């Protein structure tokens, strides 16, 4: 069988009998392609590149070989088409050197009779030789295609390089030009043909060549280089250039020369210099304008400062008048009640004293509440912020609100379906909610409906002008009252501003709520329209509910004192006396000093101290600093702070460390005793071993 790699048509010319058909049949059994022609003339007409071998008989040659010779002479240079000539038996009478075909034809002569196997073997051998010719043909065509593509690429490269306003060249290791684009003609007034083959020095000049020699040496060592140079034109005009030398490496990694790229950057340089000059001029103008604006701003700030001072004095006058009016009323109630008690005691009358003592207590509590409102407005009250659940706080307010607002006001509450966890001083929050509810009641003199809603709200950036973006628990208090005109809404949070009749309100309720929300990190918003009611919304930042769960576990205070040693530091003599009496009556051993210096000597001694009770606002070292010093020698010492006002104690969570607590002045003595017991109990709880019994 013929190898798969063999191919080509076997042309058969056997004009007598069925010789041609018989030979084609034998070759077909081997899978060869055959084509029968009636004469050499017909054969010459159909010969082409796909011809593999020509199989002819002596009878075909006898007719004449001119047509075959012409066809053979017209073959391409790579082709030497093999011809197998089957000679008749009588040919044995001829000389071996007596050929029937021209010597220019590649002929293999075989004598007949010839078996099928011999015929097939001869044809296959010729086809193998022809196959090698086909391979040579294909290689020659591929080479010709490559040369054509290379010539086309070189032409395109030359066209592109010549079109660019950049010097492009290749210089070999001997520093002779092997390529240069048309820009060289404009720069050096040399035809490109004269540049190629010249030495680099002869083209760029000796002076420039000597300047570039060290750089070229590094480039030939394989280092790329980019430099900017001033390269004047032949006419002496300025020309700034960027010169780039890029080494070219062979397949072995050796540098066989370098490419040259030279770009004229004069326009860019001039533009940069002009830009810098303009920038300097602009800076001068800006500096002059800035000085003018600074002068104008200074004048404006002076005017604004004068206006603020005027407004401040007006507010202080209003605030002072309001405080004086209310405090004088409260002090009158306190002093008058105490005078009556003293007069009755001098007379020996002790009946009905409780009525006057209650009046004095009520006036004192009103004064304390007024102070808390002032501190809330100024955002300087001490907050006991703890994790809370807002829905629960709102629900817990129902009994107090119903008793405070009366039967003419219907109360409806709508809370969120899921918990709303926040960090708040629950007492201050309840006070703020009560203030809003009372304001709503006063806005509904003929009765109406008060709606308390609690719900979660996510605000995107810029969604609400008065409230920043974030996740909030919103508590909204809505009424169906008279509403507020715009000019009243603008002043709603001003201290002592009120639309109520004299004696009906201090004007500190809304300002207290505003201060409390600001101090708690929240926000407040009012929506109202005359005759359509008012809605005041408190925006309280939401927190993780795990904080509330962690804070829920607190130790229970001990029932009473048991001789524990307490150090009291208080600079006010009256408060110091009252605190000492209370603690001694409760069964504690009390040591009392008036300042931090007196306390330090006791704390540094070996005396037993179970609890430090100290005012925050002490002369010299304040209470917080005293506590820090005390804990250096007595780690874990429990501390109870008393504060009437302390700027650094505004937020208890940030002010207090582990084992510290705080109580705000003025305080009922019962609340103070509970705070002392709680501080001692917390200390005992923290010192208890795991699994031990707590008392």
C-alpha positions as CSV (number, residue, x, y, z in Angstrom):
1,X,0.0,0.0,0.0
2,X,1.1,3.6,-0.6
3,X,2.2,5.6,2.4
4,X,-0.2,8.2,3.6
5,X,2.3,10.9,2.9
6,X,2.4,10.1,-0.9
7,X,0.3,12.2,-3.3
8,X,0.0,13.4,-6.8
9,X,-1.9,12.3,-9.9
10,X,-0.5,9.3,-11.9
11,X,-1.0,10.3,-15.6
12,X,-1.3,7.2,-17.9
13,X,-0.8,7.3,-21.7
14,X,-1.3,3.8,-23.3
15,X,-3.1,4.2,-26.6
16,X,-3.4,0.5,-27.5
17,X,-6.1,-1.9,-26.3
18,X,-7.0,-1.9,-22.6
19,X,-3.5,-1.3,-21.3
20,X,-4.4,2.1,-19.8
21,X,-7.5,0.7,-18.0
22,X,-5.6,-2.3,-16.7
23,X,-2.7,-0.2,-15.3
24,X,-5.2,2.3,-13.7
25,X,-7.0,-0.6,-12.1
26,X,-3.8,-2.0,-10.5
27,X,-2.8,1.5,-9.2
28,X,-6.3,2.1,-7.8
29,X,-6.0,-1.0,-5.6
30,X,-3.2,1.0,-3.8
31,X,-5.4,4.1,-3.4
32,X,-3.6,6.1,-6.1
33,X,-5.3,8.7,-8.2
34,X,-5.0,8.2,-11.9
35,X,-5.9,10.1,-15.1
36,X,-5.8,8.5,-18.5
37,X,-4.9,10.6,-21.6
38,X,-5.3,9.4,-25.2
39,X,-2.0,10.8,-26.4
40,X,1.1,12.8,-25.3
41,X,-0.6,15.9,-26.7
42,X,-3.6,15.4,-24.4
43,X,-1.2,14.7,-21.5
44,X,0.7,17.9,-22.1
45,X,-2.5,19.9,-21.9
46,X,-3.5,18.6,-18.5
47,X,-0.2,18.5,-16.7
48,X,-0.1,20.7,-13.6
49,X,1.4,21.1,-10.1
50,X,-0.5,18.1,-8.9
51,X,1.1,15.7,-11.4
52,X,2.9,13.0,-9.4
53,X,4.3,10.7,-12.2
54,X,3.7,10.1,-15.9
55,X,3.3,6.4,-16.9
56,X,3.5,5.9,-20.7
57,X,4.0,3.0,-23.1
58,X,6.4,2.8,-26.0
59,X,3.5,2.9,-28.4
60,X,2.5,6.4,-27.2
61,X,6.1,7.6,-27.7
62,X,6.2,6.3,-31.2
63,X,3.5,8.8,-32.3
64,X,5.8,11.7,-31.3
65,X,7.3,13.4,-28.1
66,X,7.4,17.0,-29.1
67,X,4.3,18.0,-27.1
68,X,5.6,16.2,-24.0
69,X,9.1,17.8,-24.3
70,X,7.5,21.3,-24.5
71,X,5.3,20.6,-21.4
72,X,8.3,19.3,-19.5
73,X,10.4,22.3,-20.4
74,X,7.6,24.6,-19.1
75,X,7.7,23.1,-15.6
76,X,8.8,25.4,-12.7
77,X,12.4,25.2,-11.5
78,X,11.6,23.1,-8.5
79,X,9.8,20.4,-10.7
80,X,11.5,17.4,-12.2
81,X,8.4,15.3,-13.1
82,X,9.4,11.6,-13.2
83,X,8.3,9.6,-16.3
84,X,8.0,5.8,-16.3
85,X,8.3,4.4,-19.9
86,X,7.1,0.8,-20.5
87,X,9.1,-0.6,-23.4
88,X,7.7,-3.3,-25.6
89,X,9.5,-6.7,-25.7
90,X,11.2,-6.0,-29.0
91,X,12.9,-3.1,-27.4
92,X,15.4,-5.6,-26.0
93,X,17.0,-5.5,-29.4
94,X,18.1,-1.9,-28.9
95,X,21.2,-0.6,-27.2
96,X,20.9,0.4,-23.5
97,X,22.0,3.9,-24.5
98,X,19.3,4.2,-27.2
99,X,16.6,6.2,-25.3
100,X,13.1,6.8,-26.7
101,X,12.6,10.2,-24.9
102,X,14.8,13.3,-24.7
103,X,17.6,13.2,-22.1
104,X,16.2,16.3,-20.5
105,X,13.3,14.3,-19.2
106,X,13.5,12.3,-15.9
107,X,12.8,8.9,-17.3
108,X,12.7,5.4,-15.8
109,X,12.4,2.7,-18.5
110,X,10.9,-0.7,-17.7
111,X,10.6,-3.7,-20.0
112,X,7.3,-5.5,-20.5
113,X,5.8,-7.8,-19.7
114,X,5.6,-6.3,-16.2
115,X,3.7,-7.7,-13.2
116,X,1.3,-5.7,-11.2
117,X,3.5,-5.7,-8.1
118,X,6.5,-4.4,-10.0
119,X,4.4,-1.8,-11.7
120,X,3.1,-0.6,-8.4
121,X,6.5,-0.6,-6.8
122,X,8.0,1.5,-9.6
123,X,5.2,4.0,-9.5
124,X,5.4,4.3,-5.7
125,X,9.1,4.9,-5.8
126,X,8.7,7.7,-8.3
127,X,5.9,9.2,-6.2
128,X,8.2,9.3,-3.2
129,X,10.8,11.2,-5.2
130,X,8.0,13.5,-6.4
131,X,6.8,14.1,-2.9
132,X,10.2,15.5,-2.0
133,X,9.9,17.9,-4.9
134,X,6.5,19.0,-3.5
135,X,8.2,19.7,-0.1
136,X,10.8,21.8,-1.9
137,X,8.0,23.6,-3.7
138,X,6.2,24.4,-0.5
139,X,9.3,25.6,1.2
140,X,10.2,27.9,-1.7
141,X,6.6,29.3,-1.7
142,X,6.8,29.9,2.1
143,X,10.2,31.6,1.7
144,X,8.8,33.7,-1.1
145,X,5.8,34.6,1.1
146,X,8.1,35.5,4.0
147,X,10.2,37.7,1.8
148,X,7.2,39.4,0.5
149,X,5.8,40.0,4.0
150,X,9.2,41.2,5.1
151,X,9.5,43.6,2.3
152,X,5.9,44.8,3.0
153,X,6.7,45.2,6.7
154,X,9.9,47.0,6.0
155,X,8.0,49.3,3.6
156,X,5.4,50.0,6.2
157,X,8.0,50.6,8.9
158,X,9.9,52.9,6.7
159,X,6.6,54.7,5.8
160,X,5.7,55.1,9.5
161,X,9.2,56.1,10.6
162,X,9.5,58.7,7.8
163,X,6.1,60.2,8.7
164,X,7.1,60.8,12.3
165,X,8.7,64.1,13.3
166,X,11.2,62.2,15.4
167,X,14.7,61.2,14.6
168,X,14.7,57.3,14.4
169,X,17.8,55.3,13.7
170,X,19.7,52.1,14.6
171,X,23.4,52.2,15.2
172,X,25.5,49.0,15.4
173,X,28.3,48.3,17.8
174,X,30.8,49.8,15.4
175,X,28.8,53.1,15.8
176,X,27.7,53.0,12.1
177,X,24.1,53.8,11.1
178,X,22.2,50.8,9.8
179,X,18.8,52.6,9.7
180,X,17.7,56.2,9.6
181,X,14.3,57.8,8.9
182,X,13.6,60.8,6.6
183,X,13.7,63.2,9.5
184,X,17.5,63.1,9.3
185,X,17.4,65.0,6.0
186,X,15.7,67.9,7.7
187,X,17.9,67.9,10.8
188,X,21.3,67.3,9.2
189,X,20.6,68.2,5.6
190,X,21.8,64.8,4.5
191,X,19.9,62.3,2.3
192,X,18.9,59.2,4.2
193,X,21.0,57.1,1.8
194,X,24.1,59.0,2.8
195,X,23.4,58.7,6.5
196,X,23.2,54.9,6.4
197,X,26.7,53.4,6.6
198,X,28.2,56.5,8.1
199,X,29.9,56.7,11.5
200,X,27.9,58.4,14.3
201,X,30.5,61.1,14.7
202,X,30.3,62.1,11.1
203,X,26.6,62.7,11.3
204,X,26.1,64.4,14.7
205,X,29.4,66.2,14.8
206,X,32.6,65.7,16.9
207,X,31.6,68.0,19.8
208,X,28.2,66.3,20.3
209,X,29.7,62.9,19.9
210,X,32.3,63.5,22.6
211,X,29.5,64.7,24.9
212,X,27.5,61.6,24.3
213,X,30.3,59.1,24.3
214,X,30.1,58.1,28.0
215,X,26.3,57.6,27.6
216,X,26.7,55.5,24.5
217,X,29.2,53.4,26.2
218,X,26.7,52.6,29.0
219,X,24.0,51.9,26.4
220,X,26.2,49.4,24.6
221,X,26.6,47.7,28.0
222,X,22.8,47.2,28.0
223,X,21.6,50.3,30.0
224,X,18.8,52.4,28.5
225,X,19.3,56.1,28.7
226,X,17.0,59.2,28.4
227,X,18.4,62.7,28.5
228,X,17.2,66.2,27.7
229,X,19.6,68.5,25.8
230,X,19.6,71.9,24.2
231,X,20.3,71.1,20.5
232,X,20.1,74.3,18.4
233,X,19.1,74.2,14.8
234,X,21.5,74.9,12.0
235,X,20.1,78.4,11.9
236,X,20.9,78.9,15.6
237,X,17.3,78.7,16.8
238,X,16.5,77.2,20.2
239,X,15.6,73.5,20.1
240,X,15.1,71.4,23.2
241,X,15.3,67.7,22.7
242,X,14.6,64.4,24.5
243,X,17.2,61.8,23.4
244,X,16.4,58.2,24.1
245,X,19.0,55.4,23.6
246,X,17.5,51.9,23.7
247,X,19.9,48.9,23.5
248,X,19.0,46.1,21.1
249,X,19.7,42.6,22.3
250,X,20.2,39.4,20.3
251,X,18.6,36.1,21.1
252,X,21.7,35.3,23.2
253,X,21.2,38.4,25.2
254,X,24.1,40.3,23.8
255,X,23.8,44.0,22.8
256,X,24.4,44.4,19.0
257,X,23.6,48.1,18.8
258,X,21.1,50.6,20.0
259,X,18.0,52.4,18.7
260,X,18.0,56.2,18.7
261,X,14.8,58.3,19.3
262,X,15.2,62.1,19.3
263,X,12.0,64.2,20.0
264,X,11.8,68.0,19.6
265,X,10.1,69.1,22.9
266,X,10.7,72.8,22.4
267,X,6.9,73.6,22.3
268,X,6.3,71.7,25.5
269,X,9.2,73.4,27.2
270,X,8.0,76.8,26.2
271,X,4.5,76.0,27.3
272,X,5.8,74.7,30.7
273,X,7.8,77.9,31.2
274,X,4.8,80.0,30.3
275,X,2.7,78.0,32.7
276,X,5.2,78.5,35.5
277,X,5.3,82.2,34.8
278,X,1.6,82.4,34.7
279,X,1.4,80.4,38.0
280,X,3.8,82.9,39.6
281,X,1.8,85.8,38.4
282,X,-1.4,84.1,39.6
283,X,0.2,83.4,43.0
284,X,1.0,87.0,43.3
285,X,-2.6,88.0,42.5
286,X,-4.0,85.3,44.8
287,X,-1.7,86.5,47.6
288,X,-2.9,90.1,47.1
289,X,-6.5,89.0,47.0
290,X,-6.1,86.8,50.0
291,X,-4.8,89.7,52.0
292,X,-7.8,91.7,51.0
293,X,-10.2,88.9,51.9
294,X,-8.4,88.4,55.2
295,X,-8.9,92.0,56.0
296,X,-12.5,91.8,55.0
297,X,-13.0,88.6,57.1
298,X,-11.3,90.2,60.1
299,X,-13.7,93.2,59.8
300,X,-16.7,90.8,59.4
301,X,-15.6,88.7,62.3
302,X,-15.3,91.8,64.4
303,X,-18.8,92.8,63.5
304,X,-20.1,89.3,64.1
305,X,-18.3,89.2,67.4
306,X,-19.9,92.5,68.4
307,X,-23.3,91.1,67.3
308,X,-22.8,87.9,69.2
309,X,-21.7,89.8,72.3
310,X,-24.9,91.9,72.0
311,X,-27.0,88.8,71.6
312,X,-25.2,87.1,74.4
313,X,-25.8,90.0,76.8
314,X,-29.5,90.1,75.8
315,X,-29.7,86.3,76.5
316,X,-27.9,86.6,79.8
317,X,-30.2,89.4,80.8
318,X,-33.2,87.3,79.9
319,X,-31.7,84.2,81.6
320,X,-30.7,86.2,84.7
321,X,-34.2,87.7,85.1
322,X,-35.9,84.4,84.7
323,X,-33.6,82.6,87.1
324,X,-33.9,85.4,89.7
325,X,-37.7,85.4,89.5
326,X,-38.0,81.6,89.9
327,X,-35.3,81.2,92.5
328,X,-36.6,84.1,94.6
329,X,-40.0,82.4,94.6
330,X,-38.4,79.1,95.6
331,X,-36.2,80.6,98.3
332,X,-39.2,82.5,99.7
333,X,-40.9,79.2,100.1
334,X,-37.9,77.6,101.8
335,X,-36.9,80.4,104.1
336,X,-40.5,81.2,105.1
337,X,-41.3,77.6,105.9
338,X,-38.1,77.3,108.0
339,X,-38.8,80.6,109.8
340,X,-42.3,79.3,110.7
341,X,-40.8,76.0,112.0
342,X,-38.2,77.8,114.1
343,X,-40.9,80.3,115.5
344,X,-43.2,77.4,116.3
345,X,-40.4,75.5,118.1
346,X,-39.5,78.7,120.1
347,X,-43.2,78.8,121.1
348,X,-43.1,75.1,122.0
349,X,-45.6,74.2,119.4
350,X,-44.7,71.0,117.4
351,X,-48.0,70.4,115.9
352,X,-48.5,70.9,112.2
353,X,-44.8,71.3,111.5
354,X,-44.9,68.6,108.8
355,X,-46.9,70.9,106.5
356,X,-44.2,73.6,106.6
357,X,-41.4,71.1,106.2
358,X,-43.1,69.7,103.2
359,X,-43.4,73.2,101.7
360,X,-39.7,73.8,102.2
361,X,-38.9,70.3,100.6
362,X,-41.1,71.0,97.6
363,X,-39.5,74.4,97.0
364,X,-36.0,72.8,97.3
365,X,-37.0,70.1,94.8
366,X,-38.2,72.8,92.4
367,X,-34.9,74.6,92.8
368,X,-33.0,71.3,92.1
369,X,-35.1,70.7,89.0
370,X,-34.5,74.2,87.7
371,X,-30.7,73.7,88.2
372,X,-30.9,70.4,86.3
373,X,-32.7,72.1,83.5
374,X,-30.1,74.8,83.3
375,X,-27.3,72.2,83.2
376,X,-29.2,70.2,80.5
377,X,-29.6,73.3,78.4
378,X,-25.9,74.0,78.7
379,X,-25.2,70.3,78.2
380,X,-23.1,70.1,81.4
381,X,-25.3,68.0,83.6
382,X,-23.9,64.6,84.6
383,X,-25.7,61.8,82.7
384,X,-26.0,58.3,83.9
385,X,-26.1,56.8,80.5
386,X,-26.9,53.1,80.4
387,X,-28.1,50.6,77.8
388,X,-31.9,50.7,77.7
389,X,-34.8,49.4,75.5
390,X,-36.7,52.4,74.2
391,X,-40.0,50.7,73.7
392,X,-40.0,49.6,77.3
393,X,-39.3,53.2,78.5
394,X,-42.1,54.6,76.4
395,X,-44.6,52.0,77.7
396,X,-43.5,52.5,81.3
397,X,-44.4,56.2,81.0
398,X,-48.1,55.5,80.5
399,X,-49.3,55.7,84.1
400,X,-47.3,58.9,84.8
401,X,-48.6,60.5,81.7
402,X,-52.2,59.6,82.4
403,X,-52.1,61.0,85.9
404,X,-50.2,64.2,84.7
405,X,-52.3,65.1,81.6
406,X,-55.8,64.5,83.0
407,X,-58.8,62.9,81.5
408,X,-59.3,65.5,78.7
409,X,-56.3,64.2,76.8
410,X,-56.5,60.8,75.1
411,X,-53.1,59.0,75.1
412,X,-52.3,56.5,72.3
413,X,-49.0,54.7,72.1
414,X,-47.5,52.9,69.1
415,X,-44.2,51.1,69.7
416,X,-42.0,49.2,67.3
417,X,-42.5,45.4,66.9
418,X,-38.8,44.8,67.4
419,X,-36.6,46.0,70.4
420,X,-35.0,49.4,70.1
421,X,-31.7,49.4,72.0
422,X,-30.0,52.7,72.9
423,X,-27.7,54.2,75.6
424,X,-29.5,56.9,77.7
425,X,-30.0,58.3,81.1
426,X,-33.4,56.8,81.6
427,X,-34.4,59.4,84.3
428,X,-33.5,62.3,82.1
429,X,-35.2,60.7,79.1
430,X,-38.4,60.2,81.1
431,X,-38.2,63.8,82.3
432,X,-37.8,65.0,78.7
433,X,-40.8,62.9,77.6
434,X,-42.9,64.3,80.4
435,X,-41.9,67.9,79.5
436,X,-43.0,67.3,75.9
437,X,-46.3,65.7,77.0
438,X,-47.1,68.6,79.3
439,X,-46.3,71.1,76.5
440,X,-48.6,69.1,74.3
441,X,-51.4,69.2,77.0
442,X,-51.1,73.0,77.3
443,X,-51.4,73.3,73.5
444,X,-54.8,71.5,73.8
445,X,-56.7,73.6,76.3
446,X,-60.0,71.9,75.2
447,X,-58.6,68.4,75.2
448,X,-57.4,66.3,72.4
449,X,-55.2,63.3,71.5
450,X,-51.5,62.7,72.4
451,X,-49.7,60.1,70.3
452,X,-46.4,58.6,71.4
453,X,-44.7,56.6,68.7
454,X,-41.4,54.7,68.8
455,X,-39.9,53.2,65.7
456,X,-36.5,52.5,64.0
457,X,-35.4,54.8,61.2
458,X,-32.3,54.8,58.9
459,X,-31.4,58.1,57.4
460,X,-29.2,58.4,54.4
461,X,-26.7,61.2,53.8
462,X,-28.5,64.4,53.2
463,X,-32.0,62.9,53.6
464,X,-32.9,65.3,56.5
465,X,-31.2,68.7,56.9
466,X,-31.3,68.8,60.7
467,X,-30.3,65.2,61.4
468,X,-27.1,63.5,60.1
469,X,-27.1,60.1,58.5
470,X,-27.4,57.1,60.8
471,X,-29.5,54.4,62.4
472,X,-31.9,55.9,65.0
473,X,-34.7,55.0,67.4
474,X,-37.2,57.8,66.9
475,X,-39.6,58.8,69.7
476,X,-42.2,61.1,68.3
477,X,-44.7,63.1,70.5
478,X,-47.6,64.4,68.5
479,X,-50.6,66.4,69.6
480,X,-53.8,67.8,68.0
481,X,-53.3,71.2,69.5
482,X,-53.0,74.8,68.3
483,X,-49.6,74.3,66.6
484,X,-46.8,76.8,66.4
485,X,-46.2,79.6,63.8
486,X,-42.7,79.7,62.2
487,X,-41.5,82.6,64.4
488,X,-42.3,80.5,67.6
489,X,-40.7,77.4,66.2
490,X,-37.4,79.3,65.6
491,X,-37.2,80.2,69.3
492,X,-38.6,77.0,70.8
493,X,-35.3,76.0,72.2
494,X,-34.3,79.4,73.7
495,X,-34.0,79.4,77.5
496,X,-36.9,81.1,79.3
497,X,-38.7,81.6,76.0
498,X,-42.4,80.7,76.6
499,X,-45.8,81.5,75.1
500,X,-47.5,80.5,78.3
501,X,-48.9,83.1,80.7
502,X,-46.8,84.4,83.6
503,X,-46.5,81.8,86.4
504,X,-47.5,78.9,84.0
505,X,-44.0,78.0,82.9
506,X,-40.3,78.8,83.2
507,X,-39.5,78.5,79.5
508,X,-36.7,75.9,80.2
509,X,-38.6,72.7,79.3
510,X,-37.8,72.6,75.6
511,X,-34.3,73.9,76.1
512,X,-33.7,71.1,78.7
513,X,-34.9,68.5,76.2
514,X,-32.7,70.0,73.5
515,X,-29.6,70.0,75.8
516,X,-30.3,66.5,77.0
517,X,-30.5,65.2,73.4
518,X,-27.4,67.0,72.3
519,X,-25.5,65.7,75.3
520,X,-26.7,62.1,74.6
521,X,-25.5,62.2,71.0
522,X,-29.0,62.5,69.6
523,X,-31.0,65.1,67.8
524,X,-34.4,66.8,68.1
525,X,-36.7,68.0,65.3
526,X,-40.0,69.9,65.4
527,X,-42.8,69.8,62.8
528,X,-45.8,72.1,63.4
529,X,-48.4,74.1,61.6
530,X,-50.8,76.6,63.1
531,X,-54.1,74.9,63.9
532,X,-52.8,71.5,62.8
533,X,-50.9,70.3,65.9
534,X,-47.2,69.7,66.6
535,X,-44.9,66.7,66.4
536,X,-41.6,66.7,68.3
537,X,-39.3,63.9,67.3
538,X,-36.3,62.6,69.4
539,X,-33.6,60.9,67.3
540,X,-31.7,58.5,69.5
541,X,-28.7,56.5,68.1
542,X,-29.3,52.8,68.1
543,X,-26.7,50.5,69.8
544,X,-26.0,46.7,69.9
545,X,-28.4,44.9,72.2
546,X,-25.6,42.9,73.8
547,X,-24.5,46.0,75.8
548,X,-28.0,46.1,77.5
549,X,-27.8,42.4,78.4
550,X,-24.3,42.8,79.9
551,X,-25.4,45.8,82.0
552,X,-28.5,44.1,83.3
553,X,-26.5,42.0,85.8
554,X,-25.7,44.2,88.8
555,X,-25.2,43.2,92.4
556,X,-27.8,43.9,95.0
557,X,-26.8,46.4,97.7
558,X,-26.2,45.3,101.3
559,X,-29.1,46.1,103.7
560,X,-27.2,48.5,106.0
561,X,-23.8,49.7,107.3
562,X,-21.7,47.4,109.3
563,X,-18.9,49.6,110.6
564,X,-17.2,50.0,107.2
565,X,-14.7,52.8,107.1
566,X,-15.6,55.7,104.7
567,X,-13.4,58.7,103.8
568,X,-15.5,61.7,102.9
569,X,-13.9,64.6,101.0
570,X,-16.2,67.7,100.7
571,X,-15.2,71.4,100.7
572,X,-18.7,72.7,101.6
573,X,-19.1,72.7,105.5
574,X,-22.9,72.2,105.5
575,X,-22.8,69.4,102.9
576,X,-19.9,67.8,104.8
577,X,-21.8,68.0,108.1
578,X,-25.0,66.5,106.6
579,X,-23.2,63.7,104.8
580,X,-21.3,62.8,108.0
581,X,-24.4,62.7,110.1
582,X,-26.2,60.4,107.6
583,X,-23.3,58.0,107.3
584,X,-22.8,57.8,111.0
585,X,-26.5,57.2,111.6
586,X,-26.3,54.3,109.0
587,X,-23.6,52.6,111.1
588,X,-20.4,53.6,109.1
589,X,-17.1,54.8,110.6
590,X,-16.6,58.2,108.9
591,X,-13.4,60.2,108.4
592,X,-14.0,63.7,107.0
593,X,-11.7,66.2,105.3
594,X,-12.3,69.4,103.4
595,X,-9.8,69.0,100.4
596,X,-7.7,66.6,98.5
597,X,-4.5,67.4,100.4
598,X,-6.1,66.3,103.6
599,X,-7.3,63.1,102.0
600,X,-3.9,62.2,100.5
601,X,-2.3,61.9,104.0
602,X,-5.0,59.4,105.1
603,X,-4.9,57.4,101.8
604,X,-1.2,57.0,102.0
605,X,-1.4,55.7,105.6
606,X,-2.2,52.2,106.7
607,X,-5.7,53.1,107.9
608,X,-8.5,50.9,106.6
609,X,-10.6,52.6,103.9
610,X,-13.6,50.7,102.5
611,X,-15.1,53.6,100.4
612,X,-14.0,57.0,99.2
613,X,-16.8,59.5,98.9
614,X,-15.6,62.7,97.3
615,X,-16.9,65.8,95.6
616,X,-15.8,66.3,92.0
617,X,-15.3,70.0,92.2
618,X,-12.6,70.3,94.9
619,X,-10.0,73.2,95.3
620,X,-6.6,72.1,94.0
621,X,-6.8,68.5,92.9
622,X,-10.3,67.6,91.7
623,X,-12.1,64.5,92.9
624,X,-11.3,62.4,89.8
625,X,-7.6,63.1,90.1
626,X,-7.8,62.3,93.8
627,X,-9.4,58.9,93.0
628,X,-6.6,58.1,90.5
629,X,-3.9,58.8,93.0
630,X,-5.8,56.8,95.7
631,X,-6.0,53.8,93.5
632,X,-2.3,53.8,92.9
633,X,-1.7,52.6,96.5
634,X,-5.2,51.1,97.0
635,X,-6.2,49.2,93.8
636,X,-9.9,48.5,93.5
637,X,-10.9,51.1,96.1
638,X,-14.6,51.9,95.4
639,X,-15.3,55.6,94.8
640,X,-18.6,57.5,95.0
641,X,-18.5,60.9,93.4
642,X,-20.8,63.7,94.4
643,X,-21.3,66.4,91.8
644,X,-23.4,69.6,91.5
645,X,-21.7,70.6,88.2
646,X,-18.5,69.3,86.7
647,X,-17.5,69.9,83.1
648,X,-15.4,66.7,82.9
649,X,-18.2,64.6,84.4
650,X,-20.8,65.3,81.7
651,X,-20.9,61.7,80.5
652,X,-20.7,59.2,83.3
653,X,-19.7,56.3,81.0
654,X,-16.5,58.1,80.0
655,X,-15.8,59.7,83.4
656,X,-16.2,56.5,85.6
657,X,-13.9,53.5,85.7
658,X,-14.6,50.1,87.2
659,X,-15.8,50.4,90.8
660,X,-16.8,54.1,90.5
661,X,-20.3,55.6,90.7
662,X,-21.8,59.0,90.8
663,X,-24.6,60.9,92.5
664,X,-25.8,64.4,91.5
665,X,-26.4,67.2,93.9
666,X,-28.8,68.1,95.3
667,X,-29.8,64.7,96.5
668,X,-32.2,63.3,99.0
669,X,-30.4,61.7,102.0
670,X,-32.2,58.4,101.2
671,X,-30.8,58.4,97.7
672,X,-27.4,59.2,99.0
673,X,-27.5,56.3,101.5
674,X,-28.6,53.9,98.7
675,X,-25.7,55.1,96.6
676,X,-23.3,54.4,99.4
677,X,-24.7,50.9,100.0
678,X,-24.6,50.2,96.3
679,X,-21.0,51.2,96.0
680,X,-19.9,49.0,98.9
681,X,-22.0,46.1,97.6
682,X,-20.5,46.4,94.1
683,X,-17.0,46.3,95.7
684,X,-17.8,43.2,97.6
685,X,-19.3,41.6,94.5
686,X,-16.2,42.3,92.4
687,X,-13.9,40.8,95.2
688,X,-16.0,37.7,95.7
689,X,-14.4,34.4,94.4
690,X,-16.2,32.4,91.8
691,X,-18.7,30.2,93.4
692,X,-18.6,32.0,96.8
693,X,-21.7,33.3,98.6
694,X,-22.3,37.0,98.2
695,X,-23.9,39.0,101.0
